[in-house]
């Protein structure tokens, strides 16, 4: 990876200090997104975007809770991109990657406009973690699988984790 993902992980951890739940969530989504992306044979640029977006996808939660008293997806999508943009610019990430990463962060709870494999895999990885963290039922997992999952790897992961 041309972009130093470890420095972005460090920035995310520092930003979320005293909030291990958010850090752990981001790292789990990152690990699953990276794995799915690699097994789906994404090109290097798309992998960089996906990995950056996965680490920072929920970076807007703190500001959402402070401004709106809610961590609702619509507020995360609104508040996340400016924070992510500043972090990425401070890490010398190329502008075109920053734009796409911020787009993904600003849409990762919008499932009707998925326009690329980076977006699709980010959504799938986030669902894979949220199914567990939100204690969703097997029926909910089946619904998520049918409605939102497109990659073969993501489908295999969801089935293995929640439907066996």
Buried (B, 14 or more C-beta within 10 A) or exposed (E): EEBEBEBBBBBBBEBBEEEEEBBEBBBBBBBBBBBBBEBBEBEEBBBBBBBBBBBBBBBBBBBBBEEEEEBBBEBBBBBBBBBBBBBBEEBEBEEEBBBBBBBBBBBBBEBEEBEBBBBBBBBBBBBBBBBEEEEBEEEEBBEBBEEBBEBEBBBEBBBEEBEE
